[in-house]
Amino acid sequence: MDSAARLSLKNQVLERLLCLFSGDPEETRLQNDILDIAMIALPCEASSVFRADRKGNLTLVAARGRVADKVLGLKLKKGQGIAGACAKDARTLPVSDVARDPRHAAAITKALGFETRSILAVPIVHQARVLGVIELVNKSGSDEFQRHELDLVERVGRTAGDLLARLGEKKG
């Protein structure tokens, strides 16, 4: 992707993120909007948003893709799978070949009948607290992740953290 195309994509993602700050979306809609924006930033076959509880366990609360309806409500223990490792360490984990990564929860994807090749897991963070994880599965085109792709999805994760924290403040 040339620099003009990258800039155009970045502008599109940032514009969509800014739109989320106007208005008062409810939590489910916000989580789905975050997924849609993340998939614009990095086109892929499937995606999900996990939310973390106080103990660091994750629950899948929004999903896109062929098995989205089957994975909603899926729970991962603290540190389990690539998403769990991402949340535990509060860092982005680009995995271009999940078959070679021991953190991959292969039993889950096998049970769903879904072949996972690559995963990008990005923490949703607000003020150094991990609120969840955005997981993008099977990147379109090459399974190799580029720095500019990681930067853009990380920006989506930081903005999602601010939005979800803001939503939590309004609830509580």
Phi and psi in degrees as a GROMACS rama.xvg file:
@    title "Ramachandran Plot"
@    xaxis  label "Phi"
@    yaxis  label "Psi"
@TYPE xy
-77.9182  169.034  ASP-2
-64.9662  -32.795  SER-3
-66.8117  -40.8243  ALA-4
-67.6492  -39.0828  ALA-5
-63.4307  -42.7334  ARG-6
-64.5338  -41.0071  LEU-7
-63.1624  -43.6292  SER-8
-63.6192  -44.3086  LEU-9
-60.189  -44.8619  LYS-10
-61.9323  -41.4254  ASN-11
-62.0295  -44.8844  GLN-12
-64.9307  -45.8667  VAL-13
-63.6854  -39.2945  LEU-14
-62.3049  -43.424  GLU-15
-65.2581  -38.2054  ARG-16
-64.6482  -43.3334  LEU-17
-60.3707  -36.9975  LEU-18
-60.9836  -28.9261  CYS-19
-67.7437  -23.4196  LEU-20
-78.2513  -18.4673  PHE-21
-91.5309  123.901  SER-22
100.741  -176.062  GLY-23
-129.811  74.7485  ASP-24
-71.5559  151.967  PRO-25
-83.2232  164.216  GLU-26
-59.1815  -46.7718  GLU-27
-62.033  -44.826  THR-28
-63.1279  -42.7569  ARG-29
-60.097  -45.3288  LEU-30
-62.8184  -39.0184  GLN-31
-69.1359  -38.4551  ASN-32
-62.8632  -40.1194  ASP-33
-59.68  -44.059  ILE-34
-61.3995  -45.3089  LEU-35
-59.2343  -42.2912  ASP-36
-68.39  -41.7518  ILE-37
-60.8483  -36.8856  ALA-38
-74.9805  -20.2867  MET-39
-73.704  -43.0237  ILE-40
-63.0986  -37.7489  ALA-41
-141.689  92.3951  LEU-42
-55.9705  133.138  PRO-43
-154.741  172.672  CYS-44
-77.9843  -34.5716  GLU-45
-152.007  161.584  ALA-46
-156.561  162.023  SER-47
-154.224  157.914  SER-48
-117.939  125.02  VAL-49
-103.961  140.994  PHE-50
-109.755  140.709  ARG-51
-95.9425  141.943  ALA-52
-93.3566  -179.514  ASP-53
-61.2225  -26.0575  ARG-54
-87.2723  -7.35363  LYS-55
94.501  2.21385  GLY-56
-74.1928  151.955  ASN-57
-115.307  144.56  LEU-58
-127.491  131.06  THR-59
-78.3567  118.574  LEU-60
-113.655  -13.8341  VAL-61
-152.475  143.515  ALA-62
-152.225  153.851  ALA-63
-132.21  148.779  ARG-64
120.732  -179.515  GLY-65
-60.1903  -34.705  ARG-66
-110.692  21.8487  VAL-67
-54.2387  -44.9454  ALA-68
-66.3158  -25.9602  ASP-69
-80.6423  -23.7184  LYS-70
-98.0373  -15.1206  VAL-71
-56.7489  132.824  LEU-72
89.6081  -7.13286  GLY-73
-56.3339  136.617  LEU-74
-115.768  138.523  LYS-75
-122.783  136.872  LEU-76
-73.4925  160.042  LYS-77
-50.6849  124.016  LYS-78
83.8338  -5.09404  GLY-79
-78.0477  135.357  GLN-80
70.2718  -179.94  GLY-81
-69.4945  -39.3365  ILE-82
-62.4958  -42.6588  ALA-83
-64.364  -39.5356  GLY-84
-65.4874  -39.3167  ALA-85
-60.3755  -47.0951  CYS-86
-66.6724  -43.4221  ALA-87
-60.8719  -42.4949  LYS-88
-93.9149  -5.94042  ASP-89
53.1199  44.7176  ALA-90
-143.614  153.489  ARG-91
-68.0772  136.415  THR-92
-125.222  100.21  LEU-93
-88.5042  120.51  PRO-94
-122.699  106.345  VAL-95
-80.1882  -20.3271  SER-96
-140.019  90.1603  ASP-97
-64.4745  -26.3097  VAL-98
-60.3421  -24.7086  ALA-99
-97.6067  2.1243  ARG-100
-105.811  117.146  ASP-101
-65.6236  -16.4808  PRO-102
-77.2521  -17.9032  ARG-103
-64.1118  129.992  HIS-104
-84.1024  71.1551  ALA-105
-60.7702  -33.8814  ALA-106
-61.2436  -35.1678  ALA-107
-68.5201  -49.1559  ILE-108
-66.8375  -34.6576  THR-109
-64.9541  -43.5483  LYS-110
-62.6829  -30.4561  ALA-111
-83.9504  -11.1116  LEU-112
71.5628  33.9584  GLY-113
-121.607  125.02  PHE-114
-87.682  120.799  GLU-115
-105.053  124.414  THR-116
-102.012  -46.5091  ARG-117
-138.833  151.476  SER-118
-139.895  137.282  ILE-119
-118.196  116.158  LEU-120
-110.146  125.096  ALA-121
-125.311  128.793  VAL-122
-71.0559  144.049  PRO-123
-97.1547  110.254  ILE-124
-123.898  141.895  VAL-125
-137.902  121.52  HIS-126
47.7231  52.5696  GLN-127
66.6913  9.2413  ALA-128
-107.494  127.913  ARG-129
-80.2952  118.465  VAL-130
-95.4653  -18.1778  LEU-131
171.727  -162.061  GLY-132
-144.508  138.135  VAL-133
-97.9621  127.917  ILE-134
-122.224  123.624  GLU-135
-110.751  127.793  LEU-136
-117.607  134.935  VAL-137
57.4744  71.5847  ASN-138
-51.864  137.525  LYS-139
-69.2284  145.273  SER-140
77.7402  -131.804  GLY-141
-71.8451  145.362  SER-142
-80.6402  -7.22123  ASP-143
-77.6506  135.679  GLU-144
-95.7929  137.715  PHE-145
-98.7884  151.728  GLN-146
-56.2527  -42.6525  ARG-147
-64.7391  -30.7597  HIS-148
-68.775  -44.1695  GLU-149
-61.388  -45.5569  LEU-150
-57.3769  -43.1986  ASP-151
-69.144  -43.3329  LEU-152
-70.2891  -33.8187  VAL-153
-62.3778  -36.8882  GLU-154
-63.9622  -40.7397  ARG-155
-60.512  -43.1701  VAL-156
-62.2636  -43.371  GLY-157
-65.5295  -42.5932  ARG-158
-66.8246  -40.176  THR-159
-59.3709  -40.0677  ALA-160
-60.8785  -45.3017  GLY-161
-62.5434  -43.0415  ASP-162
-67.6445  -43.078  LEU-163
-68.8266  -35.8263  LEU-164
-65.6743  -42.3547  ALA-165
-61.406  -41.759  ARG-166
-64.0577  -41.322  LEU-167
-63.6016  -37.1881  GLY-168
-64.8421  -38.0829  GLU-169
-69.5197  -33.9967  LYS-170
-70.9972  -43.812  LYS-171
